Amino acid sequence: MNPAAGTAAPATTALSPAGNDRYRPGDPGYRRITVALFAAGVATFALLYSTQALLPVFARAFSLSAAQSTLSVSFATIGLGAALLVTGPVSEALGRTRLIHISLLASGVLALACAFAPSWNVLLGLRLAQGVALAGMPAVATAYLREEIHPATYASAAGQYIGGTVLGGLTGRLVTSTVADVAGWRWALAAIAAIGLACAVIVLLVLPPSRNFTPAPIGPRQLVTMTRRAVSDPGLLVLYGIGACSMGAFVAVFNAIGFRLTAAPFGFSAGAVGLVFLIFPVGSLSAVLAGRLADRFSRRAVVPVACLVSAAGLLLTLPGSPPVIVLGLAVMLGGFFAVHGVASGWAPARAHAGGIPSGQAASLYLFAYYLGSSVFGSLAGPAWARGAWPAVAAMALALLATSGLLAAWLRHIPSLDSARR
């Protein structure tokens, strides 16, 4: 799963036990849902990570340090992470499809505004607002699928949505880096805004309205109670920490890789650096494989090994050979998505087994995940300024080591589900 996989939201909707009113493969509504949510996944993560490949370009255009340029990514992810804490409960009153439409259209318009930002501070403010707007989509996507898709085919439909998020993450980085090489960063952001708005229109026209949604607003007192229960379990707290540290390592590395490859002795262009992101499908494959291994050997066994794999890949990037660097990034990315793919599903599963609201646990996991992205992604700039790539790699290795230690500690925390390990 890309940095969006495993999203979930509070779901208190009453569903038909038989599931006879939900869509199955072959139904026109099923095809419309899968097409619409694939497009929504593309839009969300293309817009969210659209500036990551442009960091060296921003540094030159606005006379910024590496640390300052990374804020264009961090402001969007912190806005998204914070908004995730409230968009799930808001959807219980506002409705799933309405929130999806508002989220995609608003974020597309804000993306277009970014292309016309007159200053760096205005651009950062727009990116923060864009992150908040984007939160409506990942917050309710899986809740919508659970309500509208027949349980027997939910996993397949969810997989297609996740495929859209992976493609979106790749598109956002590849399109902007390529266009920036030819026409500059403003046209690059305008191009990705056009993709986001086109996807928003597809979703508006194609996504069927909810048939199984019943409004169930959650008041402030209920939300506080749900949150308190979701932060009272030590196993969940460890999973939140794993999400924050592993995502922090991942984003720090990919925030800094552009600076490394555009500097001497490589001197690559932004477009050439953008080609590095073609390794992202490795993450989708590794997340699927990790899920299967977790079913066979247990989650507790898979997550620590995935942390080790990610750390080994990072070590491969230390030599100065571009092919080896790309290989190391691919291995690291594969290990990261294996960690996230298992941990993101583990949090709501553990919560449900313990009688804790699973949607709130999933939201808190994602909040920690994007908090790690924002904080440690921003620290990649100062690390690069002080010690170039070895300093960035050392910080990321420390974060992966922390994730591995937390995963090892989790092995000693009793499971709440006797059927899963």
Residue pairs with C-beta under 8 A, 6 or more apart in sequence:
1 162
1 165
1 166
1 283
1 284
1 287
1 337
1 340
1 341
1 344
2 45
2 162
2 165
2 166
2 168
2 169
2 280
2 283
2 284
2 337
3 45
3 49
3 169
3 247
3 250
3 251
3 340
3 369
3 373
4 41
4 44
4 45
4 138
4 162
4 165
4 168
4 169
5 162
5 165
5 166
5 287
5 337
5 340
5 341
5 344
6 340
6 341
6 343
6 344
6 345
6 347
6 362
6 365
6 366
7 138
7 139
7 141
7 142
7 344
7 362
7 366
8 142
8 143
8 348
8 358
8 359
8 362
8 363
9 87
9 88
9 91
9 139
9 140
9 141
9 142
9 143
9 359
9 362
9 363
10 88
10 89
10 92
10 143
10 218
10 226
10 357
10 359
10 360
10 363
11 143
11 146
11 147
11 359
12 92
12 216
12 218
13 92
13 143
13 147
13 212
13 213
13 214
13 216
14 212
14 214
15 22
15 146
15 147
15 212
16 22
16 212
19 150
19 151
19 152
21 211
21 212
22 147
22 148
22 149
22 150
22 151
22 211
22 212
23 29
23 30
23 33
23 148
23 149
23 150
23 208
24 30
24 150
24 152
24 153
25 153
25 156
29 148
29 208
30 149
30 153
30 157
32 206
32 207
32 208
33 145
33 148
33 149
33 157
33 207
33 208
34 157
34 160
34 161
35 202
35 206
36 202
36 203
36 206
36 207
36 208
37 141
37 144
37 145
37 157
37 160
37 161
37 164
37 203
37 207
38 160
38 161
38 163
38 164
39 164
39 199
39 202
39 203
39 206
40 100
40 104
40 137
40 141
40 161
40 164
40 199
40 203
40 207
41 137
41 141
41 161
41 162
41 163
41 164
41 165
41 167
41 168
42 164
42 165
42 167
42 168
42 171
42 195
42 199
43 104
43 107
43 108
43 137
43 168
43 195
43 196
43 199
43 200
43 203
44 103
44 104
44 107
44 134
44 137
44 138
44 165
44 168
45 165
45 166
45 168
45 169
45 172
46 168
46 169
46 171
46 172
46 175
46 192
46 195
46 196
46 199
47 107
47 108
47 111
47 130
47 134
47 168
47 172
47 192
47 193
47 196
48 76
48 77
48 80
48 130
48 131
48 134
48 168
48 169
48 172
49 73
49 169
49 172
49 173
50 111
50 172
50 173
50 175
50 176
50 188
50 189
50 192
51 58
51 72
51 73
51 76
51 127
51 176
51 189
52 73
52 172
52 173
52 254
52 255
52 258
53 172
53 173
53 174
53 176
53 177
53 180
53 258
53 270
53 273
53 274
53 277
54 72
54 176
54 177
54 180
54 185
54 188
54 189
54 270
55 66
55 69
55 70
55 72
55 73
55 255
55 258
55 259
56 69
56 258
56 259
56 262
56 270
56 273
57 180
57 184
57 185
57 188
57 270
58 64
58 69
58 72
58 120
58 185
59 65
59 66
59 68
59 69
59 259
61 185
62 68
62 69
62 120
64 120
65 381
65 385
66 256
66 259
66 380
66 381
66 382
66 384
66 385
67 378
67 379
67 380
67 381
67 382
67 384
67 385
68 120
68 381
69 381
70 255
70 377
70 378
70 380
70 381
71 124
71 378
72 123
72 124
72 127
73 251
73 255
73 373
73 377
74 373
74 374
74 375
74 377
74 378
75 124
75 125
75 127
75 128
75 131
75 374
76 127
76 128
76 130
76 131
76 134
77 131
77 251
77 370
77 373
77 374
77 377
78 128
78 131
78 370
78 371
78 374
79 127
79 128
79 129
79 130
79 131
79 132
79 134
79 135
80 131
80 132
80 134
80 135
80 138
80 370
81 131
81 135
81 366
81 367
81 368
81 369
81 370
81 371
81 373
81 374
82 132
82 367
83 131
83 132
83 134
83 135
83 136
83 139
84 135
84 138
84 139
84 363
84 366
84 367
84 370
85 363
85 364
85 367
87 99
87 103
87 135
87 136
87 139
87 140
88 139
88 140
88 143
88 359
88 360
88 363
89 217
89 218
89 223
90 99
91 99
91 136
91 139
91 140
91 143
92 215
92 216
92 217
92 218
93 215
93 216
93 217
93 218
95 210
95 213
95 215
96 140
96 143
96 144
96 147
96 210
96 213
97 144
97 207
97 208
97 209
97 210
99 136
99 139
99 140
100 136
100 137
100 140
100 141
100 144
100 203
100 207
101 200
101 203
101 204
101 207
102 133
102 136
103 133
103 134
103 135
103 136
103 137
104 136
104 137
104 196
104 199
104 200
104 203
104 204
105 197
105 200
105 204
106 133
107 130
107 133
107 134
107 137
107 196
107 200
108 193
108 196
108 197
108 199
108 200
109 197
110 126
110 129
110 130
110 133
111 130
111 189
111 192
111 193
111 196
111 197
112 189
112 190
112 193
112 194
112 197
113 126
114 123
114 126
114 127
114 130
114 189
114 193
115 186
115 187
115 189
115 190
115 193
116 186
117 123
117 126
138 366
139 363
141 161
142 158
142 161
143 359
144 210
145 154
145 157
145 158
145 161
146 154
147 210
147 211
147 212
147 213
148 208
148 210
148 211
148 212
149 157
159 288
162 284
162 287
163 284
166 280
166 281
166 283
166 284
169 277
169 280
170 277
170 278
170 280
170 281
171 192
171 195
172 192
173 274
173 277
173 280
174 274
174 275
174 277
174 278
175 188
175 191
175 192
175 195
176 185
176 188
176 189
176 191
176 192
176 274
177 188
177 270
177 271
177 273
177 274
177 277
178 188
178 271
178 274
179 187
179 188
179 191
180 187
180 188
180 270
180 271
181 269
181 270
181 271
182 271
218 226
226 357
226 360
227 360
227 364
229 356
229 357
229 360
230 236
230 351
230 356
230 357
230 360
230 361
230 364
231 237
231 364
232 356
233 350
233 351
233 354
233 356
233 416
234 413
235 350
235 410
235 413
235 415
235 416
236 347
236 350
236 351
236 356
236 361
236 364
236 365
238 406
238 407
238 409
238 410
238 413
239 343
239 346
239 347
239 350
239 365
239 410
240 347
240 364
240 365
240 367
240 368
241 368
241 402
241 403
241 406
242 303
242 339
242 343
242 403
242 406
242 407
242 410
243 340
243 343
243 344
243 347
243 365
243 366
243 368
243 369
243 372
244 368
244 369
244 371
244 372
245 372
245 376
245 399
245 400
245 402
245 403
245 406
246 307
246 310
246 336
246 339
246 340
246 343
246 372
246 399
246 400
246 403
247 336
247 340
247 369
247 370
247 372
247 373
247 376
248 372
248 373
248 375
248 376
248 377
248 396
248 399
249 310
249 314
249 336
249 376
249 395
249 396
249 397
249 399
249 400
249 403
250 310
250 332
250 333
250 336
250 373
250 396
251 372
251 373
251 376
251 377
251 380
252 376
252 377
252 379
252 380
252 383
252 392
252 395
252 396
252 399
253 314
253 317
253 329
253 332
253 380
253 392
253 393
253 396
254 329
255 377
255 380
255 381
256 380
256 381
256 383
256 384
256 389
256 392
257 273
257 276
257 329
258 270
258 273
259 384
260 266
260 325
260 384
260 388
260 389
260 392
261 268
261 272
261 273
261 276
261 322
261 325
262 268
262 269
262 270
262 273
265 320
266 322
276 326
276 329
279 326
279 329
279 330
279 333
280 333
282 330
282 333
282 334
282 337
283 333
283 334
283 336
283 337
284 337
285 334
286 333
286 334
286 335
286 337
286 338
286 341
287 337
287 338
287 340
287 341
288 341
289 338
290 302
290 306
290 337
290 338
290 339
290 341
290 342
291 341
291 342
291 345
293 301
293 302
294 301
294 302
294 342
298 420
298 421
299 342
299 343
299 346
299 420
299 421
300 407
300 410
300 411
300 421
301 421
302 338
302 342
303 338
303 339
303 342
303 343
303 346
303 407
303 410
304 404
304 407
304 408
304 411
306 335
306 336
306 338
306 339
306 342
307 335
307 339
307 400
307 401
307 403
307 404
307 407
308 335
308 404
309 331
309 334
309 335
309 338
310 331
310 332
310 333
310 334
310 335
310 336
310 338
310 339
310 400
311 332
311 335
311 397
311 400
311 401
311 404
312 331
312 332
312 335
313 327
313 328
313 329
313 330
313 331
313 332
313 333
313 334
313 335
314 328
314 332
314 393
314 396
314 397
314 400
315 328
315 393
315 397
316 324
316 325
316 327
316 328
316 331
316 332
317 324
317 325
317 328
317 329
317 332
317 389
317 393
318 328
318 389
318 390
318 393
319 325
339 403
339 407
340 369
343 365
344 362
344 365
344 366
344 369
347 361
347 362
347 364
347 365
348 358
348 359
348 361
348 362
348 365
349 358
349 417
349 420
350 356
350 361
350 415
350 416
350 417
351 357
351 358
351 360
351 361
351 362
352 358
353 415
353 416
353 417
353 420
354 416
372 399
376 395
376 399
379 395
380 392
380 395
383 391
383 392
383 394
383 395
384 391
384 392
387 394
415 421
